[in-house]
Amino acid sequence: MAQSARFAWWLLIILFSIIILGNNLTFLILFTRRESPPLAEQSARYTLDFQMRYALFVAGSPMLRGGLKPAVEETINSLRKELYGTKAEWEARLYVALLEQLAGVGDPAATLKGLSDAPSMELEARQRRWYAPLWKKALLGSLGEDDVVRLRKVLVSSAPPLALQVAESLMWKRAGDTTRAQHLLDQLGFSSRLRLSVLVAVACCGLLWAIAGVGLLLWYLAQSFPLGERPLPTASPFALDAMLWAPVLFLLILLNGEALLVGLKGNEASPSEPAFMVIHMVAAFVPLLYLLVWSREGNNPSGVLRIRGAWWRQIAAALMGFGIYLPIMLLSLLLAIWLAPALPGEQTHPIAERPLSEMSAWAFFWIVLQAVVLAPIVEEVLFRGVLFQVLWQRTGRVWLSAFVSGFLFGVIHPQFLGGILTVTLLGVILAMVYAHTRSLLPCIVIHALNNGTAMLMLWGVGS
């Protein structure tokens, strides 16, 4: 294995060069395609669902119910300003009409009048012309119980689940079944209060943690923490090179497997499909198996991938590292939001393209397992345990190795320009946490906290 390490170096350089070149070509193509919608339009679905849940939250709260109409009117004006005249106008008009009916404000008939001619992110022109009169019937016409059931089934492909649930409540009310209508509205209100409460709790905890993180960052910069010149000071600079076969195997399996699946299924391929799950499991298992075999060879250094120290010290290091990362992450997110109007809509994460609540139970379980458990373990072993350590052992420069491994960690993630800075900074901080603790557990915990928080936010604003 040691004799073949130079081939692993070249393969790794070639694979990362292909990824970086592919990303740059993607950027060039997307920025020159005039029909590509901006990121703000692509995220319209989350904006609409969040605004609807805010209205349901206010409507279901006795203390806030008196402010429902002003809150809805402000929301409607915001949606009209942001999304009318964009490729998400169909969806915006539909949500505006639902909000007007829900709060008894505005003119839903005038809103729905332009529905058939409004552009849509999801529906073709013939579909819009077909569904527009059905939505007018659902929200403005005279309905019986059979009409509600029939329209609910027919409209299921024309709107997100949250819009359909609100529409069903309004339809039952128009049909005279106020008990069922109120029951549906109460369920939606409870769900909205739960989701928004989680969002507020996460935001408050994150803000307090970020404030503490500023102090921790200043304290860290003011200290002089000794770090060894290399992970293995007495060993050769090339002692860990053979470990590079692990990320090589990971990238080869992942890139070829995903390319094959996309080639077979085209744009229909989804990261929550069983075939993708199998590819990711194999890509995770094979490199870890290789590292296990490598570590048991008698002439290889032992202990470089172990979890070391008392568990409470490692958890404390993880909390401190995550606190230092939060204010840096927030600043990079503000920069990404500032750049968002100039970014094409394809600059998103594939998981964020489809709200979690629209996935099947198995797909939802897999996405959460992959984001919060599998990815933190595998990526920390490969990028901090292997790549960062190999670079550090080779160069003897910890910060240079942290930045290079952090950047390579960023380029394999699909957020493109909207998130590469944030992910790279996360990789740098994780590398430094590993350099200080010489243990993977704090890095895995920080990675899991980051991904878990993102999943909670997506769940909170989704349908």
C-alpha positions as CSV (number, residue, x, y, z in Angstrom):
1,M,0.0,0.0,0.0
2,A,2.8,2.4,0.9
3,Q,4.5,1.9,-2.5
4,S,1.3,2.8,-4.3
5,A,0.7,6.1,-2.4
6,R,2.1,8.2,-5.2
7,F,-0.6,6.9,-7.5
8,A,-3.2,7.9,-4.8
9,W,-1.7,11.4,-4.8
10,W,-2.1,11.8,-8.6
11,L,-5.5,10.2,-8.7
12,L,-6.7,12.6,-5.9
13,I,-5.3,15.6,-7.7
14,I,-7.0,14.5,-11.0
15,L,-10.4,13.8,-9.2
16,F,-10.4,17.2,-7.4
17,S,-9.3,19.0,-10.6
18,I,-12.2,17.4,-12.4
19,I,-14.6,18.5,-9.7
20,I,-13.3,22.0,-9.6
21,L,-13.2,22.3,-13.5
22,G,-16.8,20.9,-13.6
23,N,-17.9,23.5,-11.0
24,N,-16.4,26.3,-13.0
25,L,-17.9,25.1,-16.2
26,T,-21.3,24.9,-14.4
27,F,-20.9,28.4,-13.1
28,L,-20.1,29.7,-16.6
29,I,-23.0,27.9,-18.2
30,L,-25.5,29.0,-15.6
31,F,-24.4,32.6,-15.6
32,T,-24.7,32.8,-19.4
33,R,-28.1,31.2,-19.6
34,R,-30.6,34.0,-19.6
35,E,-33.6,31.7,-18.9
36,S,-32.0,30.6,-15.6
37,P,-34.1,32.0,-12.7
38,P,-32.3,33.9,-10.0
39,L,-31.8,32.2,-6.6
40,A,-34.5,34.5,-5.0
41,E,-37.1,33.0,-7.4
42,Q,-35.9,29.4,-6.9
43,S,-36.4,29.8,-3.1
44,A,-40.0,31.2,-3.6
45,R,-41.5,28.0,-2.4
46,Y,-40.0,28.3,1.0
47,T,-40.9,32.0,1.1
48,L,-44.5,31.3,0.3
49,D,-44.8,28.4,2.8
50,F,-43.2,30.5,5.6
51,Q,-45.5,33.4,5.0
52,M,-48.6,31.1,5.0
53,R,-47.4,29.5,8.2
54,Y,-46.9,32.9,9.8
55,A,-50.5,33.8,8.9
56,L,-51.8,30.5,10.3
57,F,-49.7,31.1,13.5
58,V,-51.3,34.5,14.0
59,A,-54.8,33.2,13.2
60,G,-54.4,30.4,15.7
61,S,-53.1,32.5,18.6
62,P,-55.8,34.2,20.7
63,M,-53.3,36.9,21.7
64,L,-52.4,37.8,18.1
65,R,-55.7,37.1,16.3
66,G,-56.6,40.8,16.5
67,G,-53.6,41.6,14.3
68,L,-54.3,39.0,11.7
69,K,-55.6,41.3,9.0
70,P,-52.7,43.9,9.2
71,A,-50.2,41.0,9.3
72,V,-51.8,39.3,6.2
73,E,-52.1,42.6,4.3
74,E,-48.4,43.2,5.0
75,T,-47.5,39.7,3.8
76,I,-49.7,40.0,0.7
77,N,-48.0,43.3,-0.3
78,S,-44.6,41.8,0.3
79,L,-45.4,38.7,-2.0
80,R,-46.8,41.0,-4.7
81,K,-43.7,43.1,-4.7
82,E,-41.2,40.3,-4.6
83,L,-42.8,37.6,-6.8
84,Y,-45.3,39.2,-9.2
85,G,-43.7,39.5,-12.6
86,T,-41.4,36.5,-11.9
87,K,-41.5,32.9,-12.9
88,A,-43.2,32.2,-9.5
89,E,-46.2,34.5,-10.1
90,W,-48.7,31.6,-10.4
91,E,-47.7,30.3,-7.0
92,A,-47.6,33.8,-5.5
93,R,-51.1,34.6,-6.8
94,L,-52.5,31.3,-5.5
95,Y,-51.0,32.0,-2.0
96,V,-52.2,35.6,-2.0
97,A,-55.8,34.4,-2.9
98,L,-55.7,31.9,-0.1
99,L,-54.4,34.5,2.4
100,E,-57.1,36.9,1.3
101,Q,-59.8,34.3,1.9
102,L,-58.3,33.2,5.2
103,A,-58.2,36.7,6.7
104,G,-61.2,38.3,4.8
105,V,-59.1,41.0,3.2
106,G,-58.5,42.2,-0.4
107,D,-60.2,40.9,-3.5
108,P,-59.5,37.2,-4.2
109,A,-61.5,37.3,-7.5
110,A,-59.2,40.0,-8.8
111,T,-56.1,38.0,-7.7
112,L,-57.3,34.8,-9.4
113,K,-58.3,36.7,-12.6
114,G,-54.7,36.7,-13.8
115,L,-53.9,33.2,-12.7
116,S,-54.2,31.4,-16.1
117,D,-51.7,33.8,-17.7
118,A,-49.2,34.0,-14.8
119,P,-45.9,32.2,-15.3
120,S,-45.2,29.2,-13.0
121,M,-42.0,27.4,-11.7
122,E,-43.7,24.0,-12.0
123,L,-46.7,24.1,-14.4
124,E,-46.8,24.3,-18.2
125,A,-49.0,26.8,-19.9
126,R,-51.7,24.2,-20.8
127,Q,-51.7,23.0,-17.2
128,R,-52.2,26.6,-15.9
129,R,-55.1,27.2,-18.2
130,W,-56.7,23.9,-17.0
131,Y,-56.2,24.5,-13.3
132,A,-57.1,28.3,-13.1
133,P,-60.9,27.9,-13.5
134,L,-60.8,25.0,-11.0
135,W,-59.1,27.1,-8.4
136,K,-61.7,29.9,-9.0
137,K,-64.4,27.3,-8.5
138,A,-62.7,26.0,-5.3
139,L,-62.2,29.4,-3.7
140,L,-65.1,31.5,-5.1
141,G,-67.8,29.1,-6.3
142,S,-70.8,27.4,-4.6
143,L,-69.7,24.0,-3.3
144,G,-71.3,20.8,-2.0
145,E,-69.5,18.0,-0.1
146,D,-69.0,16.0,-3.3
147,D,-67.5,19.1,-5.0
148,V,-64.9,19.5,-2.2
149,V,-63.8,15.9,-2.4
150,R,-63.6,16.0,-6.2
151,L,-61.7,19.3,-6.3
152,R,-59.3,18.2,-3.6
153,K,-58.3,15.2,-5.7
154,V,-58.1,17.1,-9.0
155,L,-56.0,20.0,-7.6
156,V,-53.4,17.8,-5.8
157,S,-50.9,18.2,-8.6
158,S,-51.3,22.0,-9.0
159,A,-50.1,23.3,-5.5
160,P,-47.9,22.3,-2.6
161,P,-49.4,20.4,0.3
162,L,-49.7,23.4,2.6
163,A,-51.7,25.4,0.0
164,L,-54.0,22.4,-0.6
165,Q,-54.7,21.9,3.1
166,V,-55.6,25.6,3.5
167,A,-57.7,25.5,0.4
168,E,-59.5,22.3,1.7
169,S,-60.4,24.1,4.9
170,L,-61.8,27.1,3.0
171,M,-63.7,24.8,0.7
172,W,-65.4,22.9,3.5
173,K,-66.4,26.2,5.0
174,R,-68.0,27.3,1.7
175,A,-69.7,23.9,1.6
176,G,-71.3,24.6,5.0
177,D,-69.3,22.1,7.1
178,T,-67.7,24.7,9.4
179,T,-66.8,22.0,12.0
180,R,-64.6,20.1,9.6
181,A,-63.2,23.4,8.2
182,Q,-62.2,24.6,11.7
183,H,-60.7,21.2,12.6
184,L,-58.4,21.4,9.6
185,L,-57.5,25.0,10.3
186,D,-56.8,24.1,14.0
187,Q,-54.5,21.3,12.8
188,L,-52.6,23.7,10.5
189,G,-52.4,26.3,13.2
190,F,-50.9,23.8,15.7
191,S,-48.4,22.6,13.1
192,S,-47.5,26.2,12.2
193,R,-47.0,27.2,15.9
194,L,-44.8,24.1,16.5
195,R,-42.6,24.8,13.5
196,L,-42.3,28.5,14.1
197,S,-41.6,27.9,17.8
198,V,-38.8,25.5,16.8
199,L,-37.4,28.1,14.4
200,V,-37.5,30.8,17.1
201,A,-35.9,28.5,19.6
202,V,-33.1,27.5,17.2
203,A,-32.6,31.2,16.2
204,C,-32.4,32.4,19.8
205,C,-30.0,29.6,20.9
206,G,-27.9,30.2,17.8
207,L,-27.7,33.9,18.4
208,L,-26.7,33.5,22.0
209,W,-24.2,30.8,21.0
210,A,-22.8,33.0,18.3
211,I,-22.4,35.9,20.8
212,A,-20.5,33.6,23.1
213,G,-18.5,32.4,20.0
214,V,-17.2,35.9,19.3
215,G,-15.7,35.9,22.8
216,L,-14.3,32.4,22.3
217,L,-12.8,33.4,19.0
218,L,-11.1,36.5,20.5
219,W,-9.9,34.4,23.4
220,Y,-8.5,31.8,21.0
221,L,-6.7,34.4,18.9
222,A,-5.2,36.0,22.0
223,Q,-3.8,32.7,23.3
224,S,-0.7,30.8,22.0
225,F,-1.7,27.2,21.8
226,P,1.2,24.9,21.0
227,L,0.7,22.5,18.1
228,G,3.2,19.9,16.9
229,E,4.9,20.4,13.6
230,R,3.3,17.2,12.4
231,P,0.8,14.6,13.5
232,L,3.7,12.1,13.8
233,P,6.8,14.2,14.6
234,T,9.2,11.3,14.6
235,A,7.9,9.7,11.4
236,S,8.6,10.3,7.8
237,P,6.6,13.1,6.1
238,F,5.3,10.4,3.8
239,A,4.2,8.1,6.6
240,L,0.5,8.7,6.1
241,D,0.4,9.0,2.3
242,A,-1.2,5.5,1.9
243,M,-4.3,6.7,3.7
244,L,-5.1,8.8,0.6
245,W,-6.6,5.8,-1.1
246,A,-9.6,6.2,1.2
247,P,-10.8,9.6,-0.3
248,V,-9.8,8.3,-3.7
249,L,-12.1,5.3,-3.4
250,F,-14.8,7.6,-1.9
251,L,-14.7,10.0,-4.8
252,L,-14.4,7.3,-7.5
253,I,-17.5,5.4,-6.3
254,L,-19.5,8.6,-5.6
255,L,-18.8,10.4,-8.8
256,N,-19.1,7.4,-11.1
257,G,-22.2,6.0,-9.4
258,E,-24.0,9.3,-9.5
259,A,-23.0,10.0,-13.1
260,L,-24.2,6.6,-14.1
261,L,-27.6,7.1,-12.4
262,V,-28.1,10.6,-13.8
263,G,-27.1,9.2,-17.2
264,L,-29.8,6.5,-16.9
265,K,-32.5,8.6,-15.5
266,G,-31.6,12.1,-16.6
267,N,-33.2,15.0,-14.6
268,E,-35.6,12.6,-12.9
269,A,-32.8,11.3,-10.6
270,S,-33.3,12.3,-7.0
271,P,-30.9,12.1,-4.0
272,S,-33.7,10.4,-2.0
273,E,-34.0,7.4,-4.5
274,P,-32.9,3.9,-3.3
275,A,-30.2,3.8,-6.0
276,F,-28.6,7.0,-4.6
277,M,-28.8,5.5,-1.1
278,V,-27.0,2.4,-2.2
279,I,-24.3,4.4,-4.0
280,H,-23.7,6.6,-0.9
281,M,-23.6,3.6,1.4
282,V,-21.0,1.8,-0.7
283,A,-19.0,5.1,-1.1
284,A,-19.0,5.4,2.7
285,F,-18.3,1.7,3.6
286,V,-15.5,0.9,1.2
287,P,-13.1,3.7,2.3
288,L,-13.7,2.9,5.9
289,L,-13.0,-0.7,5.3
290,Y,-9.8,0.2,3.5
291,L,-8.7,2.3,6.5
292,L,-9.5,-0.5,8.9
293,V,-7.3,-2.9,6.9
294,W,-4.5,-0.3,6.5
295,S,-4.5,0.4,10.3
296,R,-3.9,-3.3,11.1
297,E,-0.8,-3.6,9.0
298,G,2.2,-3.9,11.2
299,N,4.3,-1.2,9.6
300,N,1.7,1.5,9.6
301,P,1.4,4.1,12.4
302,S,-1.4,3.4,14.8
303,G,-3.8,5.7,16.6
304,V,-4.0,8.5,14.0
305,L,-7.8,7.9,13.5
306,R,-8.7,7.2,17.1
307,I,-11.1,9.1,19.4
308,R,-9.0,10.3,22.3
309,G,-9.5,11.8,25.7
310,A,-12.3,12.0,28.2
311,W,-15.7,12.3,26.5
312,W,-16.7,15.5,28.4
313,R,-13.5,17.2,27.2
314,Q,-14.3,16.3,23.6
315,I,-17.9,17.5,23.9
316,A,-16.7,20.7,25.5
317,A,-14.2,21.2,22.6
318,A,-17.1,20.5,20.1
319,L,-19.3,23.1,21.8
320,M,-16.5,25.7,21.8
321,G,-15.6,24.9,18.2
322,F,-19.2,25.2,17.1
323,G,-19.6,28.5,19.0
324,I,-16.5,29.9,17.2
325,Y,-17.9,28.7,13.8
326,L,-21.4,30.3,14.3
327,P,-20.5,34.0,14.0
328,I,-18.2,33.3,11.1
329,M,-21.0,31.2,9.4
330,L,-23.5,34.0,10.0
331,L,-21.2,36.6,8.3
332,S,-20.7,34.3,5.3
333,L,-24.4,33.6,5.1
334,L,-25.1,37.4,5.0
335,L,-22.6,37.6,2.2
336,A,-24.4,34.8,0.4
337,I,-27.8,36.5,0.9
338,W,-26.3,39.7,-0.5
339,L,-25.1,37.8,-3.6
340,A,-28.3,35.8,-3.9
341,P,-30.0,38.1,-6.5
342,A,-27.0,37.6,-8.9
343,L,-26.9,33.8,-8.4
344,P,-28.8,31.5,-10.8
345,G,-31.5,29.3,-9.3
346,E,-29.5,26.1,-9.8
347,Q,-27.0,27.2,-7.1
348,T,-28.8,25.3,-4.4
349,H,-28.5,22.1,-2.4
350,P,-30.5,19.2,-3.9
351,I,-32.0,18.4,-0.6
352,A,-33.4,21.9,-0.3
353,E,-35.1,21.7,-3.7
354,R,-37.8,19.5,-2.2
355,P,-39.4,20.2,1.2
356,L,-38.9,17.4,3.7
357,S,-42.6,17.0,4.3
358,E,-43.2,16.1,0.7
359,M,-40.9,13.1,1.0
360,S,-42.0,9.6,1.8
361,A,-41.3,8.4,5.4
362,W,-38.4,6.2,4.1
363,A,-36.9,9.1,2.0
364,F,-37.2,11.5,5.0
365,F,-35.5,9.0,7.3
366,W,-32.7,8.5,4.8
367,I,-32.1,12.2,4.3
368,V,-31.9,12.8,8.0
369,L,-29.7,9.8,8.6
370,Q,-27.4,10.8,5.8
371,A,-27.1,14.5,6.9
372,V,-26.9,14.1,10.7
373,V,-25.2,10.7,11.1
374,L,-23.6,9.2,8.0
375,A,-22.1,12.4,6.5
376,P,-20.5,13.7,9.7
377,I,-18.8,10.3,10.4
378,V,-17.6,9.6,6.9
379,E,-16.6,13.1,5.9
380,E,-14.7,13.7,9.2
381,V,-12.8,10.5,8.8
382,L,-11.8,11.3,5.2
383,F,-11.3,15.0,5.3
384,R,-10.0,15.6,8.8
385,G,-8.7,12.2,9.8
386,V,-7.1,11.5,6.4
387,L,-6.7,14.5,4.0
388,F,-5.8,17.1,6.7
389,Q,-3.4,14.8,8.5
390,V,-1.6,13.8,5.3
391,L,-1.2,17.4,4.2
392,W,0.0,18.4,7.7
393,Q,2.4,15.5,7.9
394,R,3.7,16.4,4.4
395,T,4.1,20.2,4.8
396,G,4.5,20.6,8.6
397,R,2.1,23.7,8.3
398,V,-1.1,23.3,10.2
399,W,-3.0,26.4,8.9
400,L,-2.1,25.8,5.3
401,S,-3.2,22.2,5.6
402,A,-6.4,23.3,7.3
403,F,-7.3,25.8,4.5
404,V,-6.4,23.4,1.6
405,S,-8.4,20.5,3.2
406,G,-11.3,22.9,4.0
407,F,-11.5,24.2,0.5
408,L,-11.5,20.7,-1.0
409,F,-14.2,19.8,1.6
410,G,-16.2,22.8,0.2
411,V,-15.9,21.9,-3.5
412,I,-17.4,18.5,-3.1
413,H,-20.6,20.0,-1.7
414,P,-23.3,21.1,-4.2
415,Q,-24.1,24.6,-2.9
416,F,-21.8,26.2,-5.4
417,L,-21.2,29.9,-4.9
418,G,-24.1,30.3,-2.5
419,G,-22.4,28.1,0.1
420,I,-18.8,27.2,-0.8
421,L,-17.4,29.9,1.5
422,T,-19.5,28.8,4.5
423,V,-18.6,25.1,4.0
424,T,-14.9,25.9,3.5
425,L,-14.8,27.9,6.7
426,L,-16.5,25.0,8.5
427,G,-13.8,22.7,7.1
428,V,-11.0,24.9,8.3
429,I,-12.5,25.2,11.9
430,L,-13.0,21.4,12.0
431,A,-9.4,20.8,11.0
432,M,-8.2,23.1,13.7
433,V,-10.4,21.4,16.3
434,Y,-8.9,18.1,15.2
435,A,-5.4,19.6,15.4
436,H,-5.9,20.6,19.0
437,T,-7.8,17.6,20.3
438,R,-6.3,14.9,18.0
439,S,-9.7,13.3,18.1
440,L,-12.5,12.9,15.6
441,L,-15.4,12.9,18.0
442,P,-15.5,16.8,18.5
443,C,-15.4,17.2,14.7
444,I,-18.2,14.7,14.2
445,V,-20.3,16.4,16.8
446,I,-19.8,19.9,15.3
447,H,-20.6,18.5,11.8
448,A,-23.7,16.8,13.1
449,L,-24.8,20.0,14.9
450,N,-24.4,22.1,11.8
451,N,-26.3,19.6,9.5
452,G,-29.0,19.0,12.2
453,T,-29.6,22.7,12.6
454,A,-29.9,23.1,8.8
455,M,-32.4,20.2,8.7
456,L,-34.5,21.8,11.5
457,M,-34.6,25.1,9.6
458,L,-35.7,23.4,6.4
459,W,-38.4,21.5,8.3
460,G,-39.5,24.7,10.0
461,V,-40.1,26.7,6.8
462,G,-41.2,23.8,4.6
463,S,-44.8,22.6,3.9
